Amino acid sequence: MSKRRIRLLSPLDLKPHEQTDSCRIRYVIELLLREQAWTRPICVDERSFCVMDGHHRRLAAIHLGLAAVPVVTFSYDEIRLGSRRAGMRIEAGEVIDRAMRGALLPPKSTRHVFPPFESEVIPLAKLLEVPVGA
């Protein structure tokens, strides 16, 4: 398991490439409020800050007014990319392009498989007023 640096970034700086499900966002908000902790970082492309995994967590953070979210960066060379939808093929370039243009795919269209990495639990209160980029 690799030790990756967890950065704290504004959720507004992360670029989604998929639409989300409002019921799932509400569930994530409830979970964060119940646990009062963030347990899994959002995974993003290291160059574009395109969200690879964590679209619902990103929006939950925005709804909760969090100043920052834990983020781990990856290169598309390090991960496996596939689709959750039958017959759909997607390439990394298209994912990033859609994120940059705001042309979002349907929810749960892509599946990113990451190498194992360590995470840490971050108290929710710390994310309310943390300086971004920490």
BALOLUM-713370 format. One line per field, with one value per residue: residue number from 1; x, y, z of N, C-alpha, C, O in turn. Coordinates in Angstrom, 2 decimals. Layout:
BEGIN
i <- [NUM:...]
n_X <- [X:...]
n_Y <- [Y:...]
n_Z <- [Z:...]
ca_X <- [X:...]
ca_Y <- [Y:...]
ca_Z <- [Z:...]
c_X <- [X:...]
c_Y <- [Y:...]
c_Z <- [Z:...]
o_X <- [X:...]
o_Y <- [Y:...]
o_Z <- [Z:...]
// end
This chain:
BEGIN
i <- [1:2:3:4:5:6:7:8:9:10:11:12:13:14:15:16:17:18:19:20:21:22:23:24:25:26:27:28:29:30:31:32:33:34:35:36:37:38:39:40:41:42:43:44:45:46:47:48:49:50:51:52:53:54:55:56:57:58:59:60:61:62:63:64:65:66:67:68:69:70:71:72:73:74:75:76:77:78:79:80:81:82:83:84:85:86:87:88:89:90:91:92:93:94:95:96:97:98:99:100:101:102:103:104:105:106:107:108:109:110:111:112:113:114:115:116:117:118:119:120:121:122:123:124:125:126:127:128:129:130:131:132:133:134]
n_X <- [0.85:0.65:1.95:0.42:0.37:-2.05:-3.94:-5.50:-8.08:-10.19:-13.53:-14.73:-12.78:-12.40:-13.08:-15.91:-16.83:-19.00:-22.55:-24.61:-26.46:-29.19:-30.29:-28.20:-26.35:-27.64:-27.54:-24.74:-24.23:-25.71:-24.25:-21.68:-22.36:-23.29:-21.00:-19.18:-16.76:-14.36:-13.61:-12.59:-10.56:-11.14:-10.46:-8.43:-7.40:-4.02:-3.17:-5.34:-7.26:-9.59:-12.30:-11.90:-12.88:-15.42:-17.49:-20.04:-19.30:-17.90:-19.98:-21.57:-19.86:-19.82:-22.52:-22.56:-21.00:-18.24:-14.89:-12.72:-11.66:-10.38:-7.97:-6.54:-4.09:-3.72:-2.16:-3.37:-1.91:-1.40:-3.69:-6.58:-9.01:-12.41:-15.77:-18.95:-21.16:-22.81:-21.40:-20.25:-17.38:-14.63:-12.13:-9.25:-8.61:-11.08:-12.60:-11.30:-11.58:-14.40:-14.80:-13.47:-15.02:-17.49:-19.35:-21.11:-21.08:-23.59:-24.66:-22.41:-21.01:-18.33:-15.57:-12.99:-10.05:-7.88:-4.45:-3.67:-3.89:-3.02:-5.29:-6.69:-8.48:-10.27:-11.35:-14.54:-14.95:-12.44:-12.35:-14.02:-12.92:-10.36:-7.23:-7.12:-5.32:-3.56]
n_Y <- [-1.18:2.13:5.20:8.10:11.60:13.45:16.09:19.20:20.66:23.12:22.15:23.31:23.67:21.28:19.24:17.85:14.95:13.44:13.21:13.39:11.64:12.75:11.53:9.94:11.92:13.14:10.97:10.76:13.24:12.92:10.79:11.97:13.98:12.42:10.88:12.89:13.16:12.87:10.23:9.09:10.06:12.26:11.23:12.50:13.57:14.33:16.55:17.98:18.15:16.79:14.96:11.67:9.73:10.24:12.05:12.42:12.86:15.26:17.07:16.84:18.01:20.63:21.34:21.24:23.37:23.19:24.28:22.97:19.80:16.46:15.31:13.08:12.69:11.29:9.87:9.16:7.13:5.46:4.17:2.03:2.36:2.07:1.32:1.41:0.85:-1.17:-1.86:0.63:2.44:4.16:6.66:8.06:10.67:11.59:11.65:13.67:15.81:16.10:16.89:19.36:20.81:20.69:18.90:16.62:13.10:10.48:9.50:7.37:6.31:5.82:3.79:3.86:2.28:2.06:1.96:0.41:2.58:4.46:5.96:8.61:9.61:12.55:15.10:16.59:19.24:20.40:20.80:22.87:25.44:25.35:26.41:26.55:24.37:23.39]
n_Z <- [0.00:-0.95:0.31:-0.06:-0.55:1.05:0.05:0.89:-0.69:-2.25:-2.81:-4.96:-6.82:-8.02:-10.83:-12.12:-14.11:-14.44:-14.04:-11.07:-8.50:-6.73:-4.45:-3.56:-2.91:-0.72:1.05:1.46:2.66:5.05:6.18:6.51:8.40:10.52:11.19:11.59:10.35:7.70:5.69:3.36:0.77:-2.07:-5.32:-7.86:-11.16:-11.60:-13.09:-14.28:-12.30:-12.58:-11.41:-10.51:-8.79:-6.52:-6.96:-5.72:-3.06:-3.39:-4.12:-1.82:0.05:-0.92:-0.54:2.24:2.83:3.12:3.34:2.35:0.98:1.45:-0.83:-3.19:-5.63:-8.89:-11.79:-15.05:-16.10:-14.00:-13.22:-13.82:-16.26:-16.94:-18.06:-16.47:-17.85:-20.16:-23.30:-23.55:-24.22:-22.96:-22.90:-21.24:-22.13:-23.11:-20.76:-19.28:-21.09:-21.11:-18.48:-18.46:-20.26:-19.12:-20.00:-18.94:-18.27:-17.90:-14.53:-12.73:-14.97:-15.52:-14.38:-12.24:-11.34:-8.72:-7.55:-4.41:-1.57:1.36:3.66:5.65:8.57:8.79:10.85:10.46:11.26:10.91:8.20:7.65:7.93:7.01:5.58:2.11:-0.06:1.72]
ca_X <- [0.00:1.50:1.64:0.25:0.09:-3.43:-3.99:-6.81:-8.40:-11.58:-14.32:-15.08:-11.67:-12.41:-13.93:-16.63:-17.06:-20.25:-23.68:-24.77:-27.80:-29.50:-30.50:-26.86:-25.75:-28.26:-26.99:-23.36:-24.34:-26.12:-23.12:-20.66:-22.85:-23.35:-19.64:-18.39:-15.41:-14.17:-12.81:-12.06:-10.30:-11.59:-9.35:-8.48:-6.28:-3.02:-2.96:-6.57:-8.14:-10.81:-12.66:-11.92:-13.77:-15.83:-18.43:-21.08:-18.63:-17.61:-21.21:-21.96:-19.01:-20.30:-23.79:-22.27:-20.21:-16.86:-13.87:-11.75:-11.89:-9.15:-7.80:-5.34:-3.93:-3.22:-2.01:-4.12:-0.98:-1.36:-4.99:-7.31:-10.26:-13.41:-17.13:-19.94:-22.29:-22.59:-21.17:-19.63:-15.91:-14.22:-10.69:-8.89:-8.71:-12.49:-13.03:-10.74:-12.22:-15.76:-14.70:-13.07:-16.12:-18.73:-20.26:-21.08:-21.63:-24.60:-24.08:-21.79:-20.62:-16.95:-15.04:-11.55:-9.48:-6.67:-3.56:-3.98:-3.24:-3.47:-6.14:-6.74:-9.74:-10.11:-12.56:-15.29:-14.74:-11.19:-12.57:-14.87:-12.19:-8.96:-6.71:-7.09:-3.99:-2.74]
ca_Y <- [0.00:3.30:6.38:9.26:12.84:13.95:17.56:19.79:21.59:23.55:21.27:24.09:23.58:19.93:19.27:16.59:14.50:12.68:13.72:12.72:11.24:13.56:10.65:9.54:13.10:13.25:9.88:11.12:14.34:12.32:10.01:12.90:14.62:11.40:10.49:14.09:12.90:12.53:9.01:8.64:11.24:12.30:10.95:13.38:13.60:15.24:17.76:18.73:18.08:16.09:13.96:10.28:9.06:11.12:13.09:12.66:13.47:16.64:17.87:16.86:19.01:21.95:21.58:21.47:24.59:22.91:25.08:22.07:18.35:15.69:14.90:12.34:12.82:10.16:10.02:8.12:6.02:4.62:3.57:1.35:3.06:1.31:1.84:0.60:0.70:-2.16:-1.33:1.96:2.49:5.53:6.87:9.11:11.98:11.99:11.98:14.99:16.78:16.33:17.67:20.73:21.46:20.59:18.00:15.50:11.78:10.05:9.02:6.04:5.83:5.35:3.08:4.04:1.33:2.69:1.14:0.61:3.71:4.71:7.11:9.03:10.20:13.99:15.65:17.49:20.62:20.90:21.12:24.05:26.70:25.07:27.14:25.70:24.09:22.90]
ca_Z <- [0.00:-1.05:1.12:-0.93:0.17:0.99:0.00:1.18:-1.76:-2.32:-3.69:-6.15:-7.77:-8.61:-12.02:-12.34:-15.49:-14.42:-13.28:-9.79:-8.07:-5.55:-3.28:-3.09:-2.27:0.60:1.87:1.82:3.63:6.33:6.68:7.00:9.61:11.58:11.57:11.86:9.85:6.29:5.79:2.08:-0.07:-3.46:-6.22:-9.02:-12.09:-11.05:-13.90:-14.58:-11.14:-12.96:-10.40:-10.96:-7.86:-5.44:-7.42:-4.72:-1.90:-3.76:-4.00:-0.40:0.69:-1.34:0.16:3.66:2.96:3.52:2.65:1.72:1.04:1.24:-2.23:-3.58:-7.07:-9.66:-13.23:-15.74:-16.34:-12.80:-12.89:-14.89:-16.54:-17.67:-17.96:-15.76:-18.76:-21.23:-24.63:-23.52:-24.09:-22.66:-22.77:-20.28:-22.78:-23.18:-19.39:-18.95:-21.98:-20.63:-17.24:-18.79:-20.98:-18.36:-20.73:-18.02:-18.59:-16.92:-13.27:-12.66:-16.30:-15.54:-13.21:-12.09:-10.39:-8.22:-6.74:-2.98:-0.91:2.72:3.85:7.05:8.99:9.05:11.47:9.60:11.72:10.34:6.79:7.53:7.86:6.70:4.43:0.93:-0.57:2.84]
c_X <- [0.89:1.01:1.59:-0.08:-1.36:-3.37:-5.39:-7.05:-9.87:-12.35:-14.73:-13.99:-11.61:-13.44:-14.60:-16.71:-18.35:-21.32:-23.78:-26.24:-28.11:-29.74:-29.15:-26.17:-26.32:-27.72:-25.58:-23.36:-24.70:-24.98:-22.04:-21.10:-22.89:-21.94:-18.80:-16.93:-15.46:-13.21:-12.15:-11.81:-10.93:-10.35:-9.51:-7.25:-5.31:-2.83:-4.22:-7.49:-9.53:-11.08:-12.69:-12.91:-14.12:-16.77:-19.48:-20.49:-18.31:-18.85:-21.73:-21.16:-19.46:-21.60:-23.57:-21.44:-18.78:-15.89:-12.91:-12.20:-10.54:-9.11:-6.49:-5.27:-3.31:-3.00:-2.84:-3.23:-0.98:-2.63:-5.55:-8.65:-11.17:-14.76:-18.00:-21.14:-21.94:-22.42:-20.51:-18.13:-15.53:-12.71:-10.43:-9.04:-10.13:-13.01:-12.57:-11.40:-13.63:-15.75:-14.38:-14.21:-17.42:-19.79:-20.29:-21.73:-22.74:-23.92:-23.51:-21.47:-19.23:-16.60:-13.54:-11.07:-8.09:-5.75:-3.90:-3.21:-3.83:-4.32:-6.04:-8.08:-9.47:-11.41:-13.23:-15.05:-13.47:-11.38:-13.45:-14.09:-10.73:-8.47:-6.57:-5.66:-3.05:-2.25]
c_Y <- [1.23:4.43:7.57:10.47:13.23:15.47:18.02:20.88:21.99:22.58:21.98:24.04:22.23:19.89:17.92:16.24:13.69:13.44:12.91:12.42:11.98:12.71:10.23:10.72:13.26:12.18:10.24:12.26:13.79:11.54:10.92:13.57:13.65:11.07:11.68:13.93:12.57:11.35:8.56:9.84:11.12:12.09:11.79:13.19:14.67:16.54:18.62:18.91:17.57:15.01:12.58:9.48:10.04:12.24:13.43:13.29:14.93:17.52:17.92:17.92:20.43:22.29:21.88:22.74:24.36:23.74:24.19:20.62:17.65:15.15:14.13:12.41:11.57:10.60:8.91:6.94:5.02:3.81:2.83:2.05:2.16:1.98:0.87:0.30:-0.23:-1.45:0.04:1.82:3.95:5.58:8.04:10.51:12.48:12.39:13.39:16.07:17.10:17.17:19.13:21.51:21.48:19.75:16.67:14.23:11.46:9.53:7.60:5.46:5.22:4.60:3.21:3.06:1.84:1.67:1.38:1.81:3.89:5.98:7.53:9.66:11.66:14.50:16.68:18.96:21.21:21.37:22.35:25.33:26.52:25.92:26.19:25.57:23.57:21.50]
c_Z <- [0.00:-0.15:0.17:-0.07:-0.04:1.08:0.35:0.15:-1.69:-3.23:-4.97:-7.21:-8.48:-9.72:-12.24:-13.82:-15.60:-13.66:-11.98:-9.52:-6.76:-4.30:-2.69:-2.40:-0.86:1.55:2.36:2.84:5.00:6.97:7.26:8.31:10.78:12.10:12.02:11.43:8.37:6.28:4.50:1.17:-1.45:-4.33:-7.48:-9.90:-11.63:-11.82:-14.01:-13.37:-11.50:-11.91:-11.05:-10.10:-6.75:-5.86:-6.36:-3.45:-2.16:-3.58:-2.57:0.34:0.33:-0.62:1.64:3.89:3.42:2.69:1.87:1.87:0.86:-0.19:-2.38:-5.09:-7.68:-11.10:-13.88:-16.12:-15.18:-12.55:-14.10:-15.03:-17.36:-17.54:-17.17:-16.66:-19.91:-22.57:-24.68:-23.33:-23.88:-22.45:-21.82:-20.89:-22.86:-21.80:-19.04:-19.80:-21.50:-19.35:-17.54:-19.46:-20.18:-19.06:-19.99:-18.57:-17.60:-15.64:-13.43:-14.04:-16.30:-14.27:-13.24:-11.02:-10.01:-7.56:-5.27:-2.41:0.47:2.77:5.31:7.33:9.36:9.66:10.55:9.96:11.12:8.90:6.58:7.30:7.51:5.54:3.24:0.41:0.50:2.62]
o_X <- [1.78:-0.18:2.62:-0.71:-1.84:-2.84:-6.36:-6.34:-10.69:-11.87:-15.05:-14.25:-10.85:-14.54:-13.92:-16.67:-18.75:-21.03:-23.11:-27.13:-27.37:-29.41:-29.00:-25.47:-25.57:-27.46:-25.26:-22.57:-24.07:-24.77:-21.53:-20.29:-22.57:-21.73:-17.83:-16.01:-16.46:-12.10:-11.24:-12.75:-11.22:-9.31:-10.57:-6.21:-5.71:-2.39:-4.17:-8.40:-10.51:-10.18:-13.41:-13.67:-13.23:-16.85:-19.77:-21.12:-18.44:-18.78:-22.27:-21.70:-19.49:-21.77:-24.31:-21.20:-18.18:-16.06:-12.36:-13.00:-9.65:-10.10:-5.47:-6.27:-2.48:-3.59:-2.98:-3.73:-0.59:-2.62:-5.07:-9.34:-10.75:-14.87:-17.80:-22.05:-20.90:-23.20:-20.25:-17.66:-16.05:-12.11:-11.30:-9.54:-10.38:-13.77:-13.36:-11.74:-14.02:-16.59:-14.96:-14.35:-18.35:-20.98:-19.60:-22.76:-22.83:-22.74:-24.05:-21.65:-18.98:-17.25:-12.88:-11.63:-7.23:-6.20:-4.39:-2.04:-4.98:-4.10:-5.37:-8.74:-8.57:-12.47:-12.56:-14.97:-13.42:-10.66:-13.59:-14.53:-9.93:-9.23:-5.96:-4.89:-1.88:-1.55]
o_Y <- [1.37:4.57:8.00:10.36:13.33:16.04:17.29:21.89:21.27:22.24:21.33:24.34:22.05:20.42:16.94:17.11:13.29:14.22:11.89:12.88:11.84:13.15:10.16:10.52:13.50:12.47:10.05:12.24:14.14:11.63:10.68:13.71:14.02:10.99:11.51:14.47:12.07:11.46:7.73:10.57:10.03:12.70:11.80:12.71:15.79:17.53:19.84:19.73:17.86:14.25:12.36:8.67:10.62:13.26:14.60:14.15:15.77:18.58:18.94:18.65:21.31:23.41:22.67:23.12:25.24:23.88:24.61:20.28:18.19:14.60:14.49:12.20:10.89:11.58:7.84:5.86:3.87:2.87:2.97:2.31:1.57:3.07:-0.34:-0.44:-0.08:-0.57:0.56:1.16:4.85:4.66:8.90:11.42:13.67:13.35:14.21:17.14:18.27:18.05:20.03:22.71:22.21:19.86:15.72:14.28:12.10:9.17:6.77:4.26:4.24:4.75:2.73:3.01:2.03:0.64:2.46:2.02:3.53:6.93:6.88:10.18:11.96:14.36:17.52:19.81:22.41:22.26:22.82:26.20:27.43:26.14:25.12:26.53:23.33:20.95]
o_Z <- [0.84:0.10:-0.34:0.98:-1.17:2.02:0.12:0.11:-1.11:-4.31:-5.97:-8.38:-9.44:-9.58:-12.53:-14.69:-16.69:-12.75:-11.82:-10.23:-5.79:-3.19:-1.47:-1.41:0.08:2.72:3.53:3.79:6.00:8.18:8.35:9.23:11.91:13.31:12.76:12.05:7.85:6.80:4.53:0.85:-1.92:-4.10:-8.11:-9.46:-11.32:-11.25:-13.86:-13.41:-10.82:-11.56:-12.02:-10.61:-6.12:-5.18:-6.14:-2.84:-1.27:-2.97:-2.15:1.16:1.19:-0.14:2.23:5.04:4.03:1.48:0.85:2.74:0.19:-0.68:-1.78:-5.78:-7.06:-11.56:-13.30:-16.45:-15.37:-11.76:-15.22:-14.05:-18.35:-16.98:-17.22:-16.26:-20.54:-22.93:-25.77:-22.39:-24.54:-21.89:-21.62:-20.24:-22.69:-21.67:-18.56:-19.30:-21.48:-19.16:-16.94:-19.25:-20.53:-18.77:-20.35:-19.24:-16.55:-15.67:-14.15:-14.27:-17.00:-13.23:-14.17:-9.92:-10.88:-7.06:-4.92:-2.72:0.73:2.03:6.11:6.43:10.14:9.05:9.95:9.08:10.85:8.43:5.45:6.56:7.69:4.59:3.37:0.43:0.24:3.46]
// end
